Amino acid sequence: MSIEVVAEIWNELKYDFDEVTQREAAGKIIDVLVDYNFDSSEIKQAFRGDTVMMAALKDYNAEHETDDEEYDEEYDEDDYYEDEEDEDDY
């Protein structure tokens, strides 16, 4: 998938939507791009100057930053390796 093509299509179609629909569509585009392994810096570069996409990216990052922190709290790598060492002692 080419992020540049996605940006061009977005630029052509976004004015066909009202503001609320633009925000919803931008959020879905961000989800798809992340699913295709584009990172925030690539998305920012492709959609620079587009306030709707930047707001959607900011919302996405804020939402998923919390998820990452929760995951980190649940999974402590040191605890995992300590458990493995305990098993070797048997």
Buried (B, 14 or more C-beta within 10 A) or exposed (E): EEBEEBBEEBEEEBEEBEEEEBBEBBBEBBEEBBEEEBEBEEBEEBBEEBEBBBBBBEBBBEEEEEEEEEEEEEEEEEEEEEEEEEEEEE
